[in-house]
Amino acid sequence: MATNVDLDTEIVSIQNLSFSRGDKKIFNDISLSIPRGKITAIMGPSGTGKTTLLKLIGGQLYPDKGSIKVDKKNVHQLKRSELYTLRKRMGMLFQSGALLTDLNVFENVALPLKEHTALSDSMIRSLVITKLQAVGLRGARNLKPNELSGGMARRIALARAIALDPMMVMYDEPFTGQDPISLGVLVKLIKDLNSALGLTSVIVSHDIDETLRIADYIYVLSGGKIVGHGSPEQIKNSDSKWVQQFMNGHADGPVHFHYPANDYHEDLFETQQ
């Protein structure tokens, strides 16, 4: 399914991508574009490969066929050093937060700056304080991860993700497990930071309401294909049965409630050998 995103210049271009795990086809000849400076959401039922797509974009996984270009660079044709350089321009917010438990908040945010730059300690301190201020947690800089709430930990992870001033941030299920206040804070932060820092944001999520509030463009994945794409309004009004099942939470539809199996009665009354 080819897509036409009429939103500025693309920062990620995926063409005819196929990827499998064993006998399971995760993506079957999909193409999509992610526009620069916008918030793009990748949505769909669990197990449709949303997080896998982020790993393919970051070069952690290799496609069976097709190409993925980030900032006009073919990710899977880059030398290791070139890929390493490109990754430094791509921030990642993991679902777990992935903070290092032995380091305090300040040290967690400072880590990528110490690892990937030759900046002085005073400059690193200024940058860390700036990033913590941006997520509203400058006063928590001496706390350890086990002293943070789930929402605070996610915000610290976001400060770390933007520490190197990336061109793009990828969010893996950023809203999962958040209370209503923390969720509202994260939604506002993602939108505000994307605008204030001139970022491109890619959000993988199955949280419909929150994602629709901030996304400029949405792709819905299911069964290895892109089953719908467009603005939030276009997605809400889509005539695709796949999209409507996902958006309305129907238990059965194109995505079946039952996993494929043999005939129920034959299975139930099969004589044990």
Secondary structure by P-SEA (a helix, b strand, c coil): cbbbbccccccbbbcbbbbbcccccccccccccccccbbbbbbbcccccaaaaaaaaaccccccbbbbbccccccccccaaaaaaaaaabbbbcccccccccccaaaaaaccccccccccaaaaaaaaaaaaaaaccccccccccccccaaaaaaaaaaaaacccccbbbbccccccccaaaaaaaaaaaaaaaaaabbbbbbbccccccccccccbbbbbccccccccccaaaaaacccaaaaaaaacccccccccccccccaaaaaacccc
